[in-house]
Amino acid sequence: MRSNLNLSVYSDWQQKAKQYWEEKNYSQSAKLYEAAIEREPDVKSLYWYLGLMLLLQGQEVEAQTTWFLAMTEGEPDQVEQWTKELIQVLETEAERQRITLGDCTTAWIIRQHIREINPTDINNLLHLVGLSTLLKTYSDEVLVELGILELFQSNLIVPEDVNDDLLLEVLNNVLDQAPQQPLSYELVETTVPYLSDIQSYMGVLVPVIYQLAYSRSQHPLAIKFTEQGLKFDPKHPELWRCLSTFYQDIGEYAKGIEVAKHCYLVMDNFPDQVYATFLLLRGLMSAGGRWTEFCTTIENYQLMLNRLLEEKPTLAYDLAVRSFSTTFFFPYYQDQPRENLLLRRQVSEFIQSNIETQNTEIVKSCRGWKSRSKKNILAEKCLKIGYVSHCLRNHSVGWLARGLFQHHDHDKFKIHSYLFAAQKNHNEVQAWYVSKSDKAHGLGLDGKEVAQVIYDDEIDILVDLDSLTLTSTCETLALKPAPIQVT
């Protein structure tokens, strides 16, 4: 290893080497490290960086040779320390490539070398799985090749050694990209028990199962992961609620009803029991042939709602959002419009109060339109009309609202559409609505996120096409992101 460079020319050679490195002029940076090694051959860190510069030039064999030659004469404890130092150098560069430069391919290559040096570095293996999702190469074969499942199952991993944030990010990416892969389920089954806080995984799981059910129309897979989640947290209220709903959605009413009844039994607080009873009503009404049980249940349910309105407890946010639909079945049961409307209004006001109390910042943000100049609004050539719905697809609303979109005067109105649970796969009806909109947003099921998008678009009149059929839409309307809202 010889270099023609004279380091005396560079009194700040390290800064110059770093500059070349950051400019991706790895060959010039390597020459400076070679010259430094000639002057100080016993400084091991120089070899780690020289090898890295060679690796970044695609000279993988030369990089490995540089590292291992530097370690050949060391004692075992020295080699162990040098290995840690080398891994730290490679680790830092892998993250720089991924985060700063956005180069996941190079990050993958570097981490594969870390894996060769230390095959049981569990966080490095997790990084490799995560990188495969970013590179869109993730599959069961990746997990098999890395041997990560066997390592977790071997009981050689200490939970404290696992980076919780990294594991959660990897699980989120895997479930978003390839939940249908058989080993994705096994990856969750194997790794979640290593988390220090199981509830952190629930924060990942709940949005995923909603996406599977409503954006991807994969209810059986959503049920599979919901039931798995209940193994980790057998009393998780949202998972029980989802499981009952999903079974009912696919017509397995007996199971949906059974789960709703079990949900009632495992819930510790009264508001959760109220919603479990609503799910039971939903199942009984949908199943058919259970009218007598439905009538008995809804009479008891009305007493529960009255108690809820009297006590006015603070609801968990997810439950508050869900509860907008809790008066849905009364018009089916009794032809008393005045009484039904009063109950619906009282329940809605109670839930609205809960939502506003728990989201003061986003409520304040979404209602910033109050401070906009009315002169500026009036001076606009076109009013911005926003339509929000999860039904602008193959659905009765999707068919019936076409004339509304078809005949808008686009010289006077700018039409924005906000598609809740936008279909991931191509849907012709959904695509038609997008084509008829001046601006369209394909969104998930987060009502707060949708409200912020609507506010940012400065919508003048917001039209809700869902009524009580999707509680996420109710959440958006409750935050009032537009000065005029109609349903």
FIROMAR-968962 format. One record per residue (C-alpha): x, y, z; residue in one letter; residue number from 1. Coordinates in nm, 3 decimals. Last residue first. Layout:
N
PT       px       py       pz  rest   nr
PT        X        Y        Z     A  NUM
...
end
This chain:
487
PT       px       py       pz  rest   nr
PT   -7.408    1.694    0.505     T  487
PT   -7.310    2.059    0.506     V  486
PT   -7.006    2.249    0.630     Q  485
PT   -6.937    2.622    0.592     I  484
PT   -6.625    2.782    0.742     P  483
PT   -6.409    2.477    0.663     A  482
PT   -6.181    2.270    0.891     P  481
PT   -6.463    2.205    1.140     K  480
PT   -6.291    1.957    1.378     L  479
PT   -6.623    1.775    1.415     A  478
PT   -6.643    1.738    1.035     L  477
PT   -6.318    1.544    1.030     T  476
PT   -6.427    1.320    1.318     E  475
PT   -6.760    1.252    1.148     C  474
PT   -6.568    1.144    0.838     T  473
PT   -6.368    0.904    1.055     S  472
PT   -6.699    0.774    1.192     T  471
PT   -6.798    0.634    0.857     L  470
PT   -7.167    0.559    0.789     T  469
PT   -7.301    0.844    1.004     L  468
PT   -7.342    1.100    0.722     S  467
PT   -7.109    0.988    0.441     D  466
PT   -7.141    1.253    0.167     L  465
PT   -6.999    1.543    0.370     D  464
PT   -6.984    1.868    0.172     V  463
PT   -6.725    2.129    0.272     L  462
PT   -6.781    2.487    0.155     I  461
PT   -6.498    2.742    0.140     D  460
PT   -6.202    2.500    0.128     I  459
PT   -5.869    2.662    0.214     E  458
PT   -5.663    2.369    0.080     D  457
PT   -5.465    2.369    0.407     D  456
PT   -5.793    2.332    0.599     Y  455
PT   -5.895    2.032    0.393     I  454
PT   -5.554    1.869    0.440     V  453
PT   -5.572    1.934    0.816     Q  452
PT   -5.917    1.780    0.838     A  451
PT   -5.797    1.471    0.648     V  450
PT   -5.513    1.421    0.897     E  449
PT   -5.749    1.459    1.191     K  448
PT   -5.993    1.207    1.042     G  447
PT   -5.723    0.941    1.004     D  446
PT   -5.873    0.676    0.777     L  445
PT   -5.638    0.691    0.481     G  444
PT   -5.630    0.944    0.201     L  443
PT   -5.640    0.972   -0.179     G  442
PT   -5.658    1.347   -0.234     H  441
PT   -5.817    1.503   -0.541     A  440
PT   -5.781    1.848   -0.699     K  439
PT   -5.976    1.997   -0.988     D  438
PT   -6.201    1.695   -0.957     S  437
PT   -6.368    1.513   -1.246     K  436
PT   -6.067    1.288   -1.313     S  435
PT   -6.050    1.191   -0.945     V  434
PT   -6.418    1.101   -0.954     Y  433
PT   -6.359    0.875   -1.256     W  432
PT   -6.062    0.706   -1.087     A  431
PT   -6.285    0.617   -0.791     Q  430
PT   -6.539    0.465   -1.029     V  429
PT   -6.273    0.272   -1.217     E  428
PT   -6.102    0.130   -0.909     N  427
PT   -5.734    0.054   -0.945     H  426
PT   -5.594   -0.112   -0.634     N  425
PT   -5.505    0.093   -0.328     K  424
PT   -5.863    0.210   -0.283     Q  423
PT   -5.884    0.540   -0.096     A  422
PT   -5.983    0.483    0.266     A  421
PT   -6.128    0.837    0.280     F  420
PT   -6.127    1.014   -0.054     L  419
PT   -6.115    1.391   -0.025     Y  418
PT   -6.244    1.557   -0.342     S  417
PT   -6.177    1.919   -0.439     H  416
PT   -6.394    2.099   -0.693     I  415
PT   -6.310    2.452   -0.796     K  414
PT   -6.630    2.645   -0.859     F  413
PT   -6.731    2.928   -1.091     K  412
PT   -6.547    2.835   -1.410     D  411
PT   -6.570    2.469   -1.312     H  410
PT   -6.949    2.475   -1.344     D  409
PT   -7.038    2.143   -1.182     H  408
PT   -7.236    1.908   -1.405     H  407
PT   -7.037    1.583   -1.390     Q  406
PT   -6.960    1.604   -1.019     F  405
PT   -7.322    1.623   -0.910     L  404
PT   -7.426    1.377   -1.179     G  403
PT   -7.184    1.122   -1.043     R  402
PT   -7.319    1.136   -0.688     A  401
PT   -7.559    0.842   -0.729     L  400
PT   -7.308    0.578   -0.840     W  399
PT   -7.045    0.649   -0.577     G  398
PT   -7.311    0.691   -0.312     V  397
PT   -7.441    0.341   -0.394     S  396
PT   -7.089    0.201   -0.383     H  395
PT   -6.824    0.101   -0.636     N  394
PT   -6.607    0.408   -0.562     R  393
PT   -6.668    0.755   -0.418     L  392
PT   -6.789    0.598   -0.091     C  391
PT   -6.521    0.697    0.161     H  390
PT   -6.641    1.056    0.149     S  389
PT   -6.541    1.423    0.159     V  388
PT   -6.647    1.670   -0.109     Y  387
PT   -6.475    2.010   -0.104     G  386
PT   -6.608    2.316   -0.285     I  385
PT   -6.361    2.597   -0.345     K  384
PT   -6.540    2.911   -0.456     L  383
PT   -6.403    3.061   -0.771     C  382
PT   -6.292    3.412   -0.866     K  381
PT   -6.168    3.490   -0.517     E  380
PT   -6.241    3.847   -0.407     A  379
PT   -6.506    3.736   -0.161     L  378
PT   -6.256    3.523    0.029     I  377
PT   -5.995    3.799    0.029     N  376
PT   -6.249    4.050    0.159     K  375
PT   -6.350    3.806    0.431     K  374
PT   -5.993    3.819    0.560     S  373
PT   -5.895    3.494    0.722     R  372
PT   -5.910    3.487    1.102     S  371
PT   -6.199    3.243    1.124     K  370
PT   -6.023    3.020    0.870     W  369
PT   -5.788    2.927    1.154     G  368
PT   -6.045    2.671    1.257     R  367
PT   -5.827    2.375    1.166     C  366
PT   -5.537    2.504    1.376     S  365
PT   -5.745    2.576    1.687     K  364
PT   -5.907    2.236    1.661     V  363
PT   -5.562    2.082    1.604     I  362
PT   -5.431    2.242    1.922     E  361
PT   -5.736    2.179    2.142     T  360
PT   -5.759    1.814    2.053     N  359
PT   -5.878    1.636    2.368     Q  358
PT   -6.136    1.896    2.470     T  357
PT   -6.266    1.932    2.113     E  356
PT   -6.313    1.557    2.075     I  355
PT   -6.491    1.514    2.406     N  354
PT   -6.722    1.810    2.342     S  353
PT   -6.811    1.673    1.999     Q  352
PT   -6.890    1.337    2.161     I  351
PT   -7.140    1.495    2.402     F  350
PT   -7.289    1.711    2.127     E  349
PT   -7.328    1.405    1.904     S  348
PT   -7.501    1.207    2.180     V  347
PT   -7.746    1.490    2.246     Q  346
PT   -7.816    1.541    1.876     R  345
PT   -7.874    1.170    1.813     R  344
PT   -8.108    1.148    2.111     L  343
PT   -8.306    1.451    1.995     L  342
PT   -8.325    1.319    1.639     L  341
PT   -8.458    0.982    1.754     N  340
PT   -8.720    1.142    1.977     E  339
PT   -8.842    1.376    1.702     R  338
PT   -8.830    1.107    1.433     P  337
PT   -9.030    0.845    1.628     Q  336
PT   -9.077    0.550    1.395     D  335
PT   -8.896    0.301    1.619     Q  334
PT   -8.643    0.025    1.556     Y  333
PT   -8.492    0.107    1.220     Y  332
PT   -8.482    0.479    1.310     P  331
PT   -8.295    0.379    1.630     F  330
PT   -8.019    0.191    1.449     F  329
PT   -7.759    0.465    1.395     F  328
PT   -7.758    0.616    1.743     T  327
PT   -7.407    0.484    1.820     T  326
PT   -7.256    0.616    1.496     S  325
PT   -7.072    0.913    1.649     F  324
PT   -6.933    0.669    1.907     S  323
PT   -6.636    0.564    1.693     R  322
PT   -6.472    0.904    1.732     V  321
PT   -6.518    0.900    2.110     A  320
PT   -6.387    0.544    2.129     L  319
PT   -6.067    0.639    1.952     D  318
PT   -6.025    0.941    2.181     Y  317
PT   -6.080    0.756    2.509     A  316
PT   -6.401    0.898    2.648     L  315
PT   -6.426    1.151    2.931     T  314
PT   -6.740    1.065    3.124     P  313
PT   -7.072    1.248    3.070     K  312
PT   -7.258    1.089    3.364     E  311
PT   -7.606    1.185    3.246     E  310
PT   -7.536    1.133    2.876     L  309
PT   -7.382    0.792    2.944     L  308
PT   -7.679    0.695    3.161     R  307
PT   -7.916    0.787    2.879     N  306
PT   -7.704    0.585    2.636     L  305
PT   -7.721    0.281    2.865     M  304
PT   -8.101    0.311    2.895     L  303
PT   -8.123    0.321    2.516     Q  302
PT   -7.908    0.006    2.500     Y  301
PT   -8.147   -0.185    2.726     N  300
PT   -8.427   -0.114    2.478     E  299
PT   -8.187   -0.187    2.192     I  298
PT   -8.103   -0.532    2.328     T  297
PT   -8.462   -0.646    2.380     T  296
PT   -8.557   -0.528    2.032     C  295
PT   -8.255   -0.697    1.868     F  294
PT   -8.322   -1.023    2.052     E  293
PT   -8.678   -1.021    1.914     T  292
PT   -8.559   -0.922    1.567     W  291
PT   -8.305   -1.200    1.528     R  290
PT   -8.404   -1.339    1.187     G  289
PT   -8.165   -1.107    1.006     G  288
PT   -7.787   -1.108    1.043     A  287
PT   -7.744   -0.736    0.978     S  286
PT   -7.966   -0.617    1.263     M  285
PT   -7.820   -0.865    1.512     L  284
PT   -7.464   -0.779    1.413     G  283
PT   -7.512   -0.404    1.437     R  282
PT   -7.700   -0.441    1.764     L  281
PT   -7.405   -0.640    1.906     L  280
PT   -7.168   -0.372    1.784     L  279
PT   -7.382   -0.111    1.966     F  278
PT   -7.361   -0.325    2.280     T  277
PT   -6.981   -0.325    2.254     A  276
PT   -7.003    0.054    2.226     Y  275
PT   -7.192    0.083    2.553     V  274
PT   -6.955   -0.164    2.722     Q  273
PT   -6.659    0.054    2.623     D  272
PT   -6.836    0.355    2.778     P  271
PT   -6.897    0.153    3.101     F  270
PT   -6.544    0.054    3.184     N  269
PT   -6.369   -0.279    3.227     D  268
PT   -6.443   -0.439    2.890     M  267
PT   -6.394   -0.817    2.882     V  266
PT   -6.764   -0.906    2.898     L  265
PT   -6.882   -0.653    2.639     Y  264
PT   -6.613   -0.766    2.392     C  263
PT   -6.729   -1.124    2.444     H  262
PT   -7.078   -1.024    2.336     K  261
PT   -6.939   -0.838    2.034     A  260
PT   -6.720   -1.139    1.947     V  259
PT   -7.020   -1.373    1.949     E  258
PT   -7.221   -1.130    1.734     I  257
PT   -6.940   -1.103    1.478     G  256
PT   -6.896   -1.481    1.478     K  255
PT   -7.267   -1.535    1.411     A  254
PT   -7.263   -1.256    1.155     Y  253
PT   -6.998   -1.401    0.927     E  252
PT   -7.115   -1.173    0.645     G  251
PT   -6.775   -1.028    0.551     I  250
PT   -6.846   -0.696    0.721     D  249
PT   -6.984   -0.871    1.030     Q  248
PT   -6.656   -1.052    1.086     Y  247
PT   -6.467   -0.725    1.036     F  246
PT   -6.687   -0.536    1.284     T  245
PT   -6.650   -0.794    1.561     S  244
PT   -6.273   -0.805    1.512     L  243
PT   -6.241   -0.427    1.499     C  242
PT   -6.422   -0.380    1.829     R  241
PT   -6.213   -0.652    1.992     W  240
PT   -5.896   -0.489    1.857     L  239
PT   -6.008   -0.146    1.979     E  238
PT   -6.073   -0.273    2.331     P  237
PT   -5.735   -0.444    2.390     H  236
PT   -5.821   -0.703    2.655     K  235
PT   -5.618   -1.001    2.529     P  234
PT   -5.306   -0.792    2.455     D  233
PT   -5.038   -1.002    2.285     F  232
PT   -5.273   -1.280    2.180     K  231
PT   -5.525   -1.011    2.086     L  230
PT   -5.279   -0.885    1.825     G  229
PT   -5.285   -1.227    1.658     Q  228
PT   -5.662   -1.210    1.634     E  227
PT   -5.634   -0.869    1.471     T  226
PT   -5.363   -0.995    1.235     F  225
PT   -5.583   -1.279    1.108     K  224
PT   -5.895   -1.060    1.096     I  223
PT   -5.718   -0.806    0.874     A  222
PT   -5.605   -1.093    0.650     L  221
PT   -5.963   -1.216    0.619     P  220
PT   -6.085   -0.858    0.556     H  219
PT   -5.856   -0.787    0.260     Q  218
PT   -6.051   -0.508    0.089     S  217
PT   -5.729   -0.310    0.036     R  216
PT   -5.836    0.031    0.162     S  215
PT   -6.104   -0.085    0.406     Y  214
PT   -5.995   -0.411    0.565     A  213
PT   -5.619   -0.405    0.513     L  212
PT   -5.599   -0.032    0.587     Q  211
PT   -5.796   -0.075    0.908     Y  210
PT   -5.571   -0.366    1.005     I  209
PT   -5.263   -0.150    0.949     V  208
PT   -5.396    0.150    1.142     P  207
PT   -5.453   -0.077    1.447     V  206
PT   -5.119   -0.261    1.425     L  205
PT   -4.869    0.022    1.455     V  204
PT   -5.016    0.183    1.769     G  203
PT   -5.071   -0.170    1.898     M  202
PT   -4.697   -0.221    1.862     Y  201
PT   -4.632    0.063    2.108     S  200
PT   -4.881   -0.104    2.341     Q  199
PT   -4.645   -0.402    2.373     I  198
PT   -4.392   -0.187    2.557     D  197
PT   -4.042   -0.328    2.608     S  196
PT   -4.066   -0.501    2.273     L  195
PT   -3.916   -0.851    2.259     Y  194
PT   -4.262   -1.014    2.262     P  193
PT   -4.326   -0.838    1.926     V  192
PT   -4.044   -1.026    1.749     T  191
PT   -4.160   -1.382    1.692     T  190
PT   -4.531   -1.340    1.620     E  189
PT   -4.463   -1.029    1.410     V  188
PT   -4.200   -1.209    1.201     L  187
PT   -4.428   -1.512    1.177     E  186
PT   -4.703   -1.300    1.022     Y  185
PT   -4.452   -1.156    0.776     S  184
PT   -4.335   -1.513    0.715     L  183
PT   -4.657   -1.601    0.534     P  182
PT   -4.633   -1.300    0.297     Q  181
PT   -4.977   -1.137    0.288     Q  180
PT   -4.868   -0.848    0.509     P  179
PT   -4.631   -0.731    0.233     A  178
PT   -4.589   -0.355    0.211     Q  177
PT   -4.775   -0.198    0.501     D  176
PT   -4.714   -0.491    0.733     L  175
PT   -4.343   -0.495    0.647     V  174
PT   -4.304   -0.120    0.681     N  173
PT   -4.481   -0.106    1.018     N  172
PT   -4.286   -0.406    1.145     L  171
PT   -3.958   -0.242    1.042     V  170
PT   -4.047    0.089    1.208     E  169
PT   -4.153   -0.091    1.527     L  168
PT   -3.828   -0.288    1.536     L  167
PT   -3.622    0.028    1.486     L  166
PT   -3.804    0.217    1.761     D  165
PT   -3.764   -0.077    2.001     D  164
PT   -3.390   -0.124    1.941     N  163
PT   -3.332   -0.480    2.059     V  162
PT   -3.045   -0.531    2.305     D  161
PT   -3.273   -0.497    2.609     E  160
PT   -3.475   -0.794    2.485     P  159
PT   -3.166   -1.020    2.510     V  158
PT   -3.132   -1.233    2.200     I  157
PT   -2.994   -1.585    2.234     L  156
PT   -3.344   -1.724    2.290     N  155
PT   -3.307   -1.919    1.964     S  154
PT   -3.641   -1.794    1.827     Q  153
PT   -3.507   -1.444    1.762     F  152
PT   -3.206   -1.588    1.579     L  151
PT   -3.420   -1.834    1.385     E  150
PT   -3.644   -1.551    1.268     L  149
PT   -3.347   -1.337    1.161     I  148
PT   -3.182   -1.599    0.943     G  147
PT   -3.086   -1.328    0.693     L  146
PT   -3.153   -1.555    0.396     E  145
PT   -3.483   -1.678    0.537     V  144
PT   -3.607   -1.325    0.610     L  143
PT   -3.510   -1.211    0.260     V  142
PT   -3.678   -1.518    0.106     E  141
PT   -4.007   -1.429    0.274     D  140
PT   -4.005   -1.113    0.066     S  139
PT   -3.876   -0.755    0.076     Y  138
PT   -3.725   -0.623   -0.244     T  137
PT   -3.913   -0.291   -0.255     K  136
PT   -3.587   -0.101   -0.182     L  135
PT   -3.751    0.061    0.121     L  134
PT   -3.887   -0.276    0.233     T  133
PT   -3.544   -0.437    0.184     S  132
PT   -3.391   -0.155    0.387     L  131
PT   -3.617   -0.244    0.680     G  130
PT   -3.512   -0.609    0.665     V  129
PT   -3.147   -0.501    0.653     L  128
PT   -3.198   -0.264    0.947     H  127
PT   -3.350   -0.550    1.145     L  126
PT   -3.041   -0.758    1.068     L  125
PT   -2.822   -0.472    1.191     N  124
PT   -3.031   -0.454    1.506     N  123
PT   -2.983   -0.826    1.570     I  122
PT   -2.605   -0.829    1.535     D  121
PT   -2.583   -1.209    1.511     T  120
PT   -2.386   -1.232    1.184     P  119
PT   -2.107   -1.000    1.311     N  118
PT   -1.836   -0.937    1.049     I  117
PT   -2.039   -1.077    0.760     E  116
PT   -2.345   -0.888    0.887     R  115
PT   -2.150   -0.563    0.900     I  114
PT   -2.057   -0.630    0.537     H  113
PT   -2.425   -0.676    0.452     Q  112
PT   -2.487   -0.348    0.632     R  111
PT   -2.253   -0.166    0.396     I  110
PT   -2.423   -0.314    0.089     I  109
PT   -2.772   -0.225    0.219     W  108
PT   -2.666    0.133    0.293     A  107
PT   -2.531    0.154   -0.062     T  106
PT   -2.868    0.044   -0.199     T  105
PT   -3.062    0.266    0.043     C  104
PT   -2.908    0.585   -0.094     D  103
PT   -3.124    0.862    0.052     G  102
PT   -2.816    1.078    0.098     L  101
PT   -2.882    1.199    0.453     T  100
PT   -3.097    0.915    0.585     I   99
PT   -2.982    0.601    0.407     R   98
PT   -2.622    0.690    0.320     Q   97
PT   -2.564    0.857    0.655     R   96
PT   -2.717    0.557    0.832     E   95
PT   -2.483    0.318    0.652     A   94
PT   -2.192    0.551    0.726     E   93
PT   -2.253    0.546    1.099     T   92
PT   -2.291    0.168    1.106     E   91
PT   -1.972    0.118    0.905     L   90
PT   -1.768    0.329    1.148     V   89
PT   -1.935    0.159    1.447     Q   88
PT   -1.866   -0.183    1.298     I   87
PT   -1.498   -0.095    1.262     L   86
PT   -1.472    0.022    1.623     E   85
PT   -1.644   -0.290    1.753     K   84
PT   -1.411   -0.508    1.544     T   83
PT   -1.111   -0.319    1.683     W   82
PT   -1.225   -0.393    2.038     Q   81
PT   -1.270   -0.764    1.967     E   80
PT   -0.940   -0.779    1.783     V   79
PT   -0.769   -0.620    2.083     Q   78
PT   -0.926   -0.871    2.323     D   77
PT   -0.814   -1.157    2.098     P   76
PT   -0.457   -1.025    2.061     E   75
PT   -0.382   -0.840    1.741     G   74
PT   -0.145   -0.951    1.465     E   73
PT   -0.403   -1.008    1.193     T   72
PT   -0.627   -0.710    1.270     M   71
PT   -0.504   -0.455    1.017     A   70
PT   -0.493   -0.730    0.754     L   69
PT   -0.862   -0.788    0.822     F   68
PT   -0.974   -0.436    0.750     W   67
PT   -0.767   -0.378    0.435     T   66
PT   -0.857   -0.720    0.293     T   65
PT   -1.227   -0.651    0.346     Q   64
PT   -1.201   -0.321    0.158     A   63
PT   -1.000   -0.477   -0.126     E   62
PT   -1.265   -0.747   -0.168     V   61
PT   -1.545   -0.486   -0.171     E   60
PT   -1.396   -0.249   -0.425     Q   59
PT   -1.728   -0.085   -0.517     G   58
PT   -1.596    0.268   -0.474     Q   57
PT   -1.783    0.302   -0.143     L   56
PT   -1.606   -0.016   -0.030     L   55
PT   -1.267    0.138   -0.103     L   54
PT   -1.356    0.446    0.101     M   53
PT   -1.476    0.219    0.383     L   52
PT   -1.153    0.023    0.377     G   51
PT   -0.958    0.348    0.411     L   50
PT   -1.184    0.450    0.699     Y   49
PT   -1.130    0.129    0.897     W   48
PT   -0.760    0.129    0.813     Y   47
PT   -0.714    0.479    0.954     L   46
PT   -0.886    0.368    1.275     S   45
PT   -0.601    0.125    1.334     K   44
PT   -0.331    0.384    1.401     V   43
PT   -0.022    0.163    1.400     D   42
PT    0.082    0.247    1.043     P   41
PT    0.123    0.619    1.118     E   40
PT    0.309    0.782    0.830     R   39
PT    0.230    0.523    0.567     E   38
PT   -0.121    0.498    0.713     I   37
PT   -0.173    0.872    0.662     A   36
PT   -0.072    0.842    0.297     A   35
PT   -0.324    0.564    0.246     E   34
PT   -0.591    0.773    0.422     Y   33
PT   -0.520    1.065    0.188     L   32
PT   -0.535    0.837   -0.114     K   31
PT   -0.871    0.699    0.002     A   30
PT   -1.019    1.051    0.016     S   29
PT   -0.909    1.107   -0.341     Q   28
PT   -1.073    0.779   -0.451     S   27
PT   -1.392    0.851   -0.255     Y   26
PT   -1.478    1.171   -0.432     N   25
PT   -1.835    1.139   -0.307     K   24
PT   -1.836    1.512   -0.217     E   23
PT   -1.883    1.414    0.148     E   22
PT   -1.579    1.188    0.128     W   21
PT   -1.366    1.449   -0.049     Y   20
PT   -1.454    1.695    0.232     Q   19
PT   -1.380    1.433    0.497     K   18
PT   -1.039    1.369    0.348     A   17
PT   -0.973    1.745    0.339     K   16
PT   -1.073    1.778    0.705     Q   15
PT   -0.842    1.490    0.788     Q   14
PT   -0.561    1.642    0.578     W   13
PT   -0.564    1.971    0.768     D   12
PT   -0.188    2.029    0.733     S   11
PT   -0.237    1.906    0.381     Y   10
PT    0.078    1.958    0.179     V    9
PT    0.264    1.786    0.460     S    8
PT    0.050    1.486    0.380     L    7
PT    0.263    1.407    0.076     N    6
PT    0.056    1.203   -0.165     L    5
PT    0.226    0.941   -0.380     N    4
PT    0.062    0.664   -0.180     S    3
PT    0.182    0.310   -0.126     R    2
PT    0.000    0.000    0.000     M    1
end
